[in-house]
Amino acid sequence: MTTALHAISPIDGRYADKCAELRPLFSERGLIRQRVRVEALWLKALTANAGIVELRGLPPAALEVLDTLAADLSDSEAETVKRFERETNHDVKAVEYFVKSRLDAVPEWRSRREFVHFACTSEDINNLSYALMLKEARDDVLLPRLDVLIETLRTLAHQNAAAPMMSRTHGQPATPTTLGKEIANFAWRLKKQRQRYAAVAIEGKINGAVGNFNAHLVAYPGVDWSLLARQFVESLGLSWNPYTTQIEPHDWNAEYFDAMARINTVLIDLCRDLWGYISIGYFRQRVVAGEVGSSTMPHKVNPIDFENGEGNLGLANALLRFLADKLPVSRWQRDLTDSTVLRNIGVAASHSLIAWRSIERGLARVDVDSSRLAQDLDANWELLAEPIQTVMRRYGVENAYEQLKSLTRGQRIDAKSLREFIASLAIPTEAREALLKLTPATYTGNAEQLARQI
């Protein structure tokens, strides 16, 4: 018996519920569904071309069979395809035989059944099927999920737009910002990468054994096959690629997977930053009744959601970058090394989706500790060395940087010491008064404005 407990991959086991929407798209059944759809719609496109005289005059009922085949596929029908595959040892030929078997029930098709898979190579069906899988996954599952994550970050940025926070450059105390602005940075980065991912043109071809319509033109020299093929591919919501070998070259696949990997890289950065903020107490994690943080240390509340997210993002990117590097490379007009590789596109997408959900869950369980933020700022008045020496430079004070370096580098100073230094400066009274009013918590530039604008 196969259950989640027996799954080799955590995608179909431990995390099965975290990527359930992708299973109908990337499973074996999902691939068969798309192959049947492409075969049926290609045959329908042939019936609509006046130059293919043998397919003229088919009654509406005969065409409805094709629409039904293209619309959906039951589990029992997918099992029938797999039975054909066991006999033929060829997965695409099995789909052809399945479609023919369904058409045999319609008298008008019996003498025309050889037009199923007409002039096609397996890759004509496969490249379009995988393209449709990836398009549906992106448009129906991945982009909507990413939008939820971006909106969550945007809301968090707005809520904390004015919350002053000490920055850390090279891990050391640095010019203050606001917590909202640092979250806004990630929302902005993800928005840009989302746009680039959504803009990837998903391409397809259906031009025969080596991309030249060789057999097509021998059988029907009067048909404009380039136009017919382009119209068919575009009718599927894909972009037409006119220059291919036996395989569509998969350059768009590389763009698609690279775009996903860039999204994931931004999120790895986010996970590590949030992990760090939790570690130093800027965020507190809400305690969930019944949960255990450590099997031996009862007090612990671990940042497991961000750790889980980072781990799954790393797995996803390892696959995505391999897919992007491998798929555009094929020996001469065709080799089959892409075939087994393409079977794993759903694995990469699933690890991404699992990670995105984990990050969402982590964000929903954190609260800002304002007192901890304030504590760090108040303990680091030397952060004001930057604005003080910058104002000194404006008014021509010699060795402004060096004076502040001598006063502050590598040491903590308090508000009293810093204000005594400011009071001694030979600068205009108005400038001196402004510096005396400055605190680490108010020295945040336009961070609040930027956070509110995201």
Helices and strands as residue ranges (DSSP letters): G 4-6, G 16-18, G 20-22, H 23-26, H 28-47, G 53-55, H 60-71, H 75-88, H 91-103, H 107-110, G 113-115, H 122-136, I 137-142, H 143-159, E 164-169, E 172-178, H 179-198, E 203-204, H 214-219, H 225-235, E 239-240, H 251-279, E 283-285, H 304-326, H 337-342, H 345-363, E 366-368, H 370-378, G 381-384, H 385-394, H 400-408, H 415-423, H 429-437, H 447-453
